[in-house]
Amino acid sequence: MRERLNMFFTRWRALKEIDAMSDRDLADLGMSREQIVDFAMMPADTEQRMRAMAGIFGLTPHEMRREYDAYLHMVQTCGHCGVRRQCSETLAHADQAEPADCGFCPNARDFADRAAMKATRAA
């Protein structure tokens, strides 16, 4: 119960900070206020899950952020994912997982496309 309350107050403070951001602050981040609020409300492990899934596809966090708008879309998709249990089970064995094991992931096609671009650049 205490953990839930702490999470509630942490999010409440984040929403207050977001509300106080100026248009310039938002422009510097390259995001709208709505996008930032959406990100603040996502599960705390969203980026960690994305990094782990990207690793299965052979991608680094830097490679994931290369196309920032597409990356933000992927974060949003991950943050609203409906298959978190299957994702958790796969990521628990990420060292043994292959991209073919991740077809359930709503971002699987994007991860695969980025991995293919990486391979093309390396060739």
C-alpha positions in Angstrom: 0.0 0.0 0.0 2.8 2.4 0.9 4.5 1.8 -2.5 1.3 2.6 -4.3 1.0 5.9 -2.4 4.6 6.8 -3.1 4.0 6.1 -6.8 0.8 8.2 -6.7 2.6 11.2 -5.1 5.6 10.8 -7.4 3.3 11.0 -10.5 1.3 13.9 -8.9 4.5 15.9 -8.5 5.6 15.0 -12.1 2.2 16.2 -13.4 2.6 19.5 -11.5 6.1 20.0 -12.9 4.8 19.3 -16.4 2.0 21.7 -16.0 4.5 24.4 -15.0 6.6 23.9 -18.1 6.8 26.7 -20.6 6.3 26.3 -24.3 10.0 26.8 -24.7 10.7 23.9 -22.3 8.4 21.7 -24.3 10.0 22.8 -27.6 13.5 21.9 -26.2 12.2 18.4 -25.4 10.6 18.1 -28.8 7.4 16.9 -27.2 3.9 18.2 -26.6 2.5 18.6 -23.1 0.1 15.8 -23.8 3.0 13.5 -24.8 4.9 14.3 -21.7 1.8 13.7 -19.5 1.3 10.4 -21.3 4.9 9.4 -20.6 4.6 10.3 -17.0 1.6 8.0 -16.5 3.3 5.0 -18.1 4.6 2.1 -16.1 8.0 3.0 -14.6 9.8 0.1 -16.3 8.8 1.0 -19.9 12.2 2.2 -21.0 13.9 -0.7 -19.3 11.7 -3.2 -21.1 12.4 -1.4 -24.4 16.1 -1.5 -23.9 15.9 -5.2 -23.1 13.7 -6.0 -26.1 16.0 -3.9 -28.4 18.9 -5.9 -27.1 17.2 -9.1 -28.3 17.1 -7.5 -31.8 20.8 -6.5 -31.5 20.1 -2.8 -31.0 21.7 -0.4 -28.6 19.7 2.4 -26.8 21.6 5.0 -29.0 20.5 3.2 -32.1 16.9 3.2 -30.8 16.9 7.0 -30.3 18.5 7.7 -33.7 15.0 8.5 -35.2 13.6 10.4 -32.3 9.9 10.7 -33.5 9.8 7.0 -34.3 11.4 6.2 -30.9 8.8 8.3 -29.0 6.0 6.4 -30.9 7.6 3.1 -29.8 7.9 4.2 -26.2 4.2 5.2 -26.3 3.3 1.8 -27.8 5.3 0.0 -25.2 3.8 2.0 -22.3 0.3 1.0 -23.3 1.1 -2.6 -24.2 -1.5 -5.2 -23.5 0.9 -8.2 -23.4 3.1 -7.2 -20.5 3.0 -10.7 -19.0 4.3 -12.4 -22.1 6.9 -9.6 -22.4 8.0 -10.2 -18.9 8.3 -13.9 -19.5 10.4 -13.4 -22.6 12.6 -10.7 -21.1 13.3 -12.9 -18.0 15.2 -15.1 -20.5 16.4 -12.4 -22.8 19.8 -14.0 -23.1 18.2 -17.0 -24.8 15.5 -15.1 -26.7 15.6 -14.5 -30.5 13.7 -11.9 -32.5 11.4 -14.7 -33.7 10.3 -15.3 -30.1 9.0 -11.7 -29.9 6.2 -11.7 -32.5 3.7 -10.8 -29.7 5.4 -7.4 -29.2 3.5 -4.5 -30.8 6.9 -3.0 -31.6 8.4 -6.1 -33.0 8.2 -4.9 -36.6 9.8 -1.6 -35.7 12.6 -3.4 -33.8 13.1 -5.7 -36.8 13.2 -2.8 -39.3 15.8 -1.0 -37.2 17.9 -4.1 -36.9 17.7 -4.5 -40.7 18.8 -0.9 -41.3 21.7 -1.5 -38.9 22.8 -4.6 -40.8 22.5 -2.7 -44.1 24.7 0.1 -42.8 27.3 -2.4 -41.5 27.5 -4.1 -44.9 
